[in-house]
Structures are given as structure tokens and as C-alpha cells.
Amino acid sequence: MAPPSASASAIMLTFLGEHLFDHGVCVYSGSVIDVLARAGVSEEATRSTLTRMTARGLLRRQRSGRRMYFGLTPHSTRVLRDGAVRLWQTGAVNRDWDGTWTLLAFSLPGERQRERHDLRASLAWSGFGPVQGGLWIAPGAPDVSHLLAGHIRVFRGTADPSTDVAEMIAGAYDLPALAARYEDFLARWSADPAFDDPLATKLLLVTDWLQIIRRDPRLPVSHLPSQWPAVEAQEMFFRLNETLADPAAKIAAALLETVPDTGE
């Protein structure tokens, strides 16, 4: 059961987060090929992904004897830590919103359309939605340090009581599309409760869930439509993950060949 549009890189990142992050080890490339093959990734795609991620500074090579192993770098450790926080701490359901908003205004000349497009994409990825013109909002205090300095103005505050927050959210975000992703997740993972390969299934489950919640702005659930599907979807994710955790770990322990990460 593969997540829709799950790339080899996405499954690889899940693998690294599950089996290398905070483990202090490097893993033999052959082991990586064997595990990802169980999740439907070809040997060629796995080797290509290992090569690309090494070139991008997400992996480092470590030789032990005649074999090549792969370990994490500071860059990939940061990426995986961010994913772990989103998976296990903040989650998809925002019940602890403090009532604050971040308002961001930007202005770019018309001839800089490419930069304007990239900025809008970065804003959406960071949880912002457009209110009007160049004014965007996001709940809480998202990090905006990576955005175009000098072209944005950022303010933080609360909405006036006269503002219909639910209406503002519905206008700034595509709620039907967001809800549909959670409904699709529920349909996919409730349809086949038989898990013949717990290791592969867990990789695909976590990859699928990460791809959804990374695109979720974590809007305050108190201002979302009733029966918001993220609530049920998150409960299902945690339940399935707990069911798969022990059998997947036993398979991984027997299959993965690792050596201590020397940091060299």
C-alpha cells in the first residue's frame, strides 16, 4: 500500500528517521536496498537516492572493511529532528493555540514574478494563507527567518472580537482540499488491516502521514468545521504505528547491518 506520489527520497527520509536518527550508527548500503525494496523501491532508485542525498550533504559515507556505510550529517539531523517534532509532538491537531496570529506583508516589483512565486510557495509551506493583496496570516509564531529579508514586514497579535476568525480561515486556506487529504488517508489505511510486512508497512504509513502533515498549517481546531477529519486520522496513525512498532523493529534488527558512527 504505497502512499500517493511517495518518492524514493521521501521513503528514504522516513527510513533514516526510523533507523538512524538518534541511534549513533551508520547503515550498510545493501541493507538500505533490502529494506526499501520491501517498500516497493527498486535497487536502482535506492542507489540513485543515496548518491543524490550524499551530494546534497544529507548523508556521508563511512567505510568499514570492504563495505560502504552511510551516516547522517548535521544537515539531515536537523531535517529529521524537525520531522520528529512534527510527528510526535505538535501533530496535526492544534488544540493548544494561544490565540495569536502572525501577519506578514510583502511587496515585490512586477518584474520579479519568479521571486514572487517562490515567496508565495514558501509562505504556504510555512503555514501562511493569503488574506488580501500581499497580506498573509498564520496561526502562532512560525519561523520566517528563511524568507526574503528586506521585502517582508512581520507583525504578531490577536484578532479583534469583531473579526470572524472562522470566516477568515475559510477564505485564506483551501479547507476542502486539506480535509480531503485526511479523508483519503483514512480510506487508505482502514481498507486493509492485514499487514504482511510490518517493516515495509510502517515505512509507508509514516511517509504517507508526514507528506500530509507537512502541508498542514495547523489551524486552530476550535475554528475549523466540526468533525474535522485530522482528528480521526491522527488517532488512526498513532494506533497503527503502535501496532506495527514492535514487529517492525524485530525485522529491522535482523535485517540491518550497522556500525558505530565515528563521525569521520
C-alpha positions as CSV (number, residue, x, y, z in Angstrom):
1,M,0.0,0.0,0.0
2,A,2.1,2.9,-1.3
3,P,1.3,6.5,-0.4
4,P,0.3,8.5,-3.4
5,S,3.3,10.1,-5.1
6,A,5.7,8.8,-2.5
7,S,9.1,9.3,-3.9
8,A,12.1,7.1,-3.1
9,S,13.6,10.2,-1.4
10,A,10.5,10.5,0.9
11,I,10.7,6.8,1.9
12,M,14.4,7.1,2.4
13,L,14.0,10.0,4.8
14,T,11.4,8.0,6.7
15,F,13.9,5.1,6.8
16,L,16.6,7.4,8.1
17,G,14.4,8.9,10.7
18,E,13.2,5.5,11.9
19,H,16.6,3.7,12.0
20,L,19.5,6.1,12.1
21,F,18.2,9.3,13.8
22,D,19.4,9.3,17.4
23,H,20.9,5.8,17.0
24,G,24.5,6.8,16.6
25,V,25.1,4.3,13.7
26,C,25.8,4.1,10.0
27,V,24.0,1.6,7.9
28,Y,25.4,-0.7,5.1
29,S,24.1,0.3,1.7
30,G,23.0,-3.3,0.9
31,S,20.7,-3.2,4.0
32,V,19.1,0.0,2.8
33,I,18.5,-1.6,-0.6
34,D,16.9,-4.6,1.0
35,V,14.6,-2.6,3.3
36,L,13.4,-0.1,0.7
37,A,12.8,-3.0,-1.8
38,R,10.2,-4.3,0.7
39,A,8.5,-0.9,0.4
40,G,8.5,-1.1,-3.4
41,V,11.6,1.0,-4.2
42,S,13.9,-0.5,-6.8
43,E,17.6,-1.1,-6.2
44,E,18.4,1.5,-8.9
45,A,16.2,4.1,-7.3
46,T,17.7,3.4,-3.9
47,R,21.3,3.7,-5.1
48,S,20.4,6.9,-7.0
49,T,18.8,8.4,-3.9
50,L,21.8,7.5,-1.7
51,T,24.1,9.2,-4.3
52,R,21.9,12.4,-4.6
53,M,21.5,12.7,-0.8
54,T,25.2,12.4,-0.3
55,A,25.9,15.1,-2.9
56,R,23.4,17.4,-1.1
57,G,25.1,16.9,2.2
58,L,22.2,14.8,3.7
59,L,24.3,11.7,4.0
60,R,28.0,10.9,4.5
61,R,29.9,7.8,3.6
62,Q,31.9,5.7,6.1
63,R,34.0,2.7,5.1
64,S,34.4,-0.3,7.3
65,G,36.5,-3.0,5.9
66,R,35.4,-3.6,2.3
67,R,31.9,-2.3,2.8
68,M,30.4,1.2,2.4
69,Y,28.1,2.5,5.1
70,F,26.0,5.7,5.2
71,G,25.5,8.0,8.2
72,L,23.7,11.2,8.9
73,T,25.1,14.7,8.7
74,P,24.3,17.8,10.7
75,H,22.0,18.9,7.9
76,S,20.0,15.7,7.7
77,T,19.9,15.5,11.5
78,R,18.2,18.9,11.6
79,V,15.7,17.8,8.9
80,L,14.9,14.6,10.7
81,R,14.6,16.4,14.1
82,D,12.0,18.7,12.6
83,G,10.1,15.8,11.2
84,A,10.2,14.0,14.6
85,V,8.8,17.1,16.4
86,R,6.0,17.4,13.8
87,L,5.2,13.7,14.0
88,W,5.3,13.1,17.8
89,Q,4.9,16.4,19.5
90,T,3.0,19.1,17.5
91,G,1.0,16.6,15.4
92,A,-1.8,17.5,13.1
93,V,-4.4,18.7,15.6
94,N,-3.9,22.2,17.0
95,R,-5.7,22.3,20.3
96,D,-3.1,24.4,22.2
97,W,-3.3,27.6,20.1
98,D,-2.7,30.6,22.2
99,G,-4.9,33.0,20.1
100,T,-2.1,34.8,18.4
101,W,-1.5,35.3,14.7
102,T,1.5,36.2,12.6
103,L,0.7,38.8,9.9
104,L,3.1,39.1,7.0
105,A,3.1,41.7,4.3
106,F,5.4,41.7,1.3
107,S,5.9,43.8,-1.8
108,L,7.9,42.8,-4.8
109,P,8.1,44.7,-8.2
110,G,6.0,43.1,-11.0
111,E,9.1,42.2,-13.0
112,R,10.2,39.8,-10.2
113,Q,7.5,37.3,-10.8
114,R,9.7,34.3,-10.2
115,E,10.7,35.6,-6.7
116,R,7.1,36.4,-6.0
117,H,6.0,32.8,-6.9
118,D,8.8,31.3,-4.8
119,L,7.9,33.5,-1.9
120,R,4.2,32.5,-2.0
121,A,5.2,28.9,-2.2
122,S,7.5,29.3,0.9
123,L,4.7,31.1,2.7
124,A,2.2,28.3,2.0
125,W,4.8,25.7,3.1
126,S,5.3,27.6,6.4
127,G,1.6,27.6,7.2
128,F,0.5,31.0,5.8
129,G,-2.7,31.8,3.9
130,P,-3.5,34.9,1.9
131,V,-6.0,37.3,3.4
132,Q,-5.8,40.0,0.7
133,G,-3.3,41.5,-1.6
134,G,0.2,40.9,-0.2
135,L,-1.1,40.3,3.4
136,W,-0.8,36.7,4.7
137,I,-1.7,35.1,8.1
138,A,-0.6,32.1,10.0
139,P,-1.6,30.9,13.5
140,G,1.0,31.2,16.2
141,A,4.6,32.3,15.5
142,P,6.1,30.3,12.6
143,D,9.7,30.8,11.8
144,V,10.1,33.3,8.9
145,S,13.9,33.8,9.1
146,H,14.3,31.9,5.8
147,L,12.1,34.2,3.8
148,L,13.3,37.2,1.7
149,A,14.8,39.7,4.0
150,G,14.0,43.3,3.2
151,H,10.9,42.5,1.3
152,I,8.6,41.4,4.1
153,R,7.1,43.0,7.2
154,V,6.1,40.8,10.1
155,F,3.6,41.5,12.9
156,R,2.2,39.4,15.7
157,G,-1.0,39.9,17.5
158,T,-4.6,38.8,18.2
159,A,-7.8,39.3,16.2
160,D,-10.3,41.9,17.3
161,P,-13.5,40.5,18.7
162,S,-15.4,41.9,15.7
163,T,-13.4,39.6,13.3
164,D,-15.0,36.3,12.3
165,V,-11.9,34.1,12.6
166,A,-13.6,31.0,11.1
167,E,-14.6,33.0,8.1
168,M,-11.1,34.5,7.7
169,I,-9.6,31.0,7.8
170,A,-12.1,29.7,5.3
171,G,-11.1,32.5,2.9
172,A,-7.3,32.2,3.4
173,Y,-7.0,28.4,3.2
174,D,-8.3,25.7,1.0
175,L,-10.1,23.7,3.7
176,P,-11.9,21.2,1.4
177,A,-8.5,20.2,-0.1
178,L,-6.9,19.9,3.3
179,A,-9.8,17.8,4.7
180,A,-9.7,15.6,1.6
181,R,-6.1,14.6,2.2
182,Y,-7.1,13.4,5.7
183,E,-10.2,11.6,4.4
184,D,-8.1,9.9,1.7
185,F,-5.6,8.8,4.4
186,L,-8.5,7.3,6.5
187,A,-9.8,5.5,3.5
188,R,-6.4,4.1,2.5
189,W,-5.4,2.8,5.9
190,S,-8.7,1.5,7.2
191,A,-9.3,-0.6,4.0
192,D,-6.5,-3.2,4.6
193,P,-5.9,-4.1,8.3
194,A,-3.7,-7.1,7.4
195,F,-0.1,-6.2,7.5
196,D,2.0,-9.0,6.0
197,D,5.3,-7.0,6.2
198,P,5.2,-4.7,9.3
199,L,8.6,-3.1,8.5
200,A,7.5,-2.0,5.0
201,T,4.1,-1.1,6.1
202,K,5.4,1.2,8.9
203,L,7.7,2.9,6.5
204,L,4.8,3.6,4.1
205,L,2.5,4.7,6.9
206,V,4.9,7.2,8.3
207,T,5.8,8.5,4.9
208,D,2.2,9.0,4.0
209,W,1.4,10.8,7.2
210,L,4.4,13.0,7.0
211,Q,3.5,14.1,3.5
212,I,0.1,15.2,4.7
213,I,1.0,17.0,8.0
214,R,4.0,18.8,6.4
215,R,1.4,20.6,4.2
216,D,-1.0,21.3,7.1
217,P,-0.8,24.8,8.5
218,R,-2.1,23.5,11.9
219,L,-5.0,25.8,12.1
220,P,-6.7,26.0,15.5
221,V,-9.2,23.2,15.7
222,S,-11.6,25.4,17.6
223,H,-12.2,27.5,14.4
224,L,-12.4,24.6,12.0
225,P,-15.5,22.8,10.8
226,S,-17.0,20.3,13.2
227,Q,-15.8,16.7,12.8
228,W,-12.5,17.9,11.3
229,P,-11.0,14.7,9.8
230,A,-7.5,15.3,11.0
231,V,-8.6,14.3,14.5
232,E,-9.7,10.8,13.5
233,A,-6.8,10.5,11.0
234,Q,-4.2,11.3,13.7
235,E,-5.8,8.8,16.1
236,M,-5.6,6.1,13.4
237,F,-2.0,6.9,12.6
238,F,-0.9,6.6,16.2
239,R,-2.9,3.4,16.6
240,L,-1.5,1.7,13.5
241,N,2.0,2.9,14.3
242,E,1.9,1.4,17.8
243,T,0.6,-1.9,16.4
244,L,3.5,-2.0,13.8
245,A,6.3,-0.7,16.0
246,D,7.5,-3.9,17.8
247,P,7.2,-6.4,14.8
248,A,8.9,-3.8,12.5
249,A,11.7,-3.3,15.0
250,K,12.3,-7.0,15.2
251,I,12.5,-7.4,11.4
252,A,14.8,-4.4,11.2
253,A,17.2,-5.7,13.9
254,A,17.6,-8.9,12.0
255,L,18.0,-7.2,8.6
256,L,20.0,-4.1,9.1
257,E,23.8,-4.2,9.2
258,T,25.2,-1.2,11.1
259,V,28.4,0.0,12.6
260,P,29.0,2.8,15.1
261,D,29.0,6.3,13.6
262,T,32.5,7.6,14.1
263,G,31.7,11.0,12.6
264,E,34.7,10.8,10.3
